[in-house]
Amino acid sequence: MAGKLIICPTPIGNLGDMTERALEALRSADAVCAEDTRVTGKLLAAFRIEKRIERLDEALIGERASSLVERVAAGEVIAYCSDAGMPGVSDPGLRLVRAAREAGVPVEVLPGATAVATAYVASGSANPRFYFGGFFPRKDAERRAVVESLRALDAALLFYESPNRLVAALTSLAETLPHREIAVCRELTKLHEEVVRGRLPEVRDAFAAREREGAGIKGEIVLVIDGPSEAEGAAAEQDAEVAARARAAEEQIAHRQNAEHRPPPSPSARPSAFALGSVSHKTEAFDMTTCHTRGGSRQSAAALPRCVPGAWRSPDRFRTKSGRAPGLRTSPAILGESTESFPQERRRLMAKWMDLRHTYNLKGKLLFSCLIVCIALGTTVCRVGNVGVDPFTAMNLGFSARVGMDFGTFQLLVNLAILAAVFALDKYQIGLGTLINMVGVGYLIELFTWLLGFLPKFEGLVSAGVHLVVGTLLFTLGVSLYLKTRMGVAPIDAVAPIAAERLPFSYTACRMTQDISVTVLAVLAGGPIGVFTVIAAFFTGPLITAWNRFATLPLYRRFGILNPEELAEERS
């Protein structure tokens, strides 16, 4: 008999949903692979099937998939079962099927029970389309980002969720989509099957009350969120108009305050045609964070490249018949009207490349971006104290000495090479802060090293400890100050996020691989490796987080460097 891989769905609760075809496949298979041998073992015992069961979960499938495919190619029949439902749906079985398809071995997929389709029908959703997103992210900020990215999709939204995170997920959804209905489908096909449907705030309150009463929430859960409705569109339009009026009032106050400190403009002075996200010259406020389309849906500024700041719109030109400003939905950029002051292509590229949400108080952010002086000073203190420098600096110091080039110029050339690669892969990582960092840090380290050379030198363990503590604190403070301006990251800091997006690895794994690789290159080049090198490679994260909480964010809030939306996002 020719070998093949058989994907066998199993009941999501009721054993009566096991198909005869799936049972026959399990009986005829040479081996059964399972996500959990205990769960599948009970299933086989219930139907009196005796087979060798091999564990194949998320942790093992990467290393065992190829060997299983080879066994199938050699003529073995292997059946795969997940804990419940259809293998491959939010399940490691998908990787096994992909490996089998790539190897060209036969794959037979049997139909059967699946919680996704069952919940969609049980929810009573009126939308004929649905989108399945798997499990919700664990962190609240990530959940909100996922929902925001899908809110304009004309389809029901389906997600898996665990009982212990249900109330938190419903809270995020109720705050993001307060006008939508949801169906919480729990324990489908089981004895205590339950479908709770209603408006999101009401359903959230109901399950929150259960949690407070100690009744507990158990079982497997599928969330079915209705698609956009007319009520939601009307509410979104009203919220946009309220936000526009509030922003206009804030800008008027800021304009008056700034005018008190500015000399009057000369008669020949002309307003800038492109005001970077700020509104001046008595123009209407424009929200680049979210653009509202004619249908009432919302899309990000990056997804609407034709969106331009409110400085393009004259209040007099775009008044409605009622005499009031039309609000965000009547922007000429959204309606497709041309703006004669700028070529269309230039407007499109600038609006897409530059994240206009982050140009609030541009002068202040540029000023604080220049506080990379702390990074340079901290690195210099550690260098002078012979306790090492950060891995990237150590690598550049080593190689610059080998090629006989001054450190500042060498580091600039390395940054330019990395910048070119980053620009090709993800140019939106680049900003004005990137240029300030890559040009300034290397030369500042050279300058501070020269200046500190005039100070008396101290030797011994105490001196090394003082240099290590002071240098580490200054270095991490500088990183915190420049990163939170959101004006772009250093080229080397953009490598790990880009790699995490394109490779099946987490950001942490990519960052550690990057730092270890750079450290190895620094050792080979003879760079100044020390205690600080290890700290910079592995332990700067908590220190930067502490600076963010206790110094950077309060400072930026005090001087108005970040707007309220940015501060709220940073706190989340």
Secondary structure, 3 states (H helix, E strand, C coil): CCCEEEECCECCCCHHHCCHHHHHHHHHCCEEEECCHHHHHHHHHHCCCCCCEEECCHHHHHHHHHHHHHHHHCCCEEEEECCCECCCCCCCHHHHHHHHHHHCCCEEECCCCCHHHHHHHHHCCCCCCEEEEEECCCCHHHHHHHHHHHCCCCCEEEEEECHHHHHHHHHHHHHHCCCCEEEEEECCCCCCCEEEEEEHHHHHHHHHHHHHHCCCCCCCEEEEECCCCHHHHHHHHHHHHHHHHHHHHHHHHHHHHHHHCCCCCCCCCCCCCCCCCCCCCCCCCCCCCEEECCCCCEEECCCCCCCCCHHHCCCCCCCCCCCCCCCHHHCHHHHCCCCCCCCHHHHHHHHHHCCHHHHCCHHHHHHHHHHHHHHHHHHHHHHHCCCCCCHHHHHHHHHHHHHCCCHHHHHHHHHHHHHHHHHHHHHHHCCHHHHHHHHHHHHHHHHHHHHHCCCCCCCCHHHHHHHHHHHHHHHHHHHHHHHCCCCCCCHHHHHHHHHHHHCCCCHHHHHHHHHHHHHHHHHHHCCCCCHHHHHHHHCHHHHHHHHHHHHHHHHHHHCCCCCHHHHHHHHC
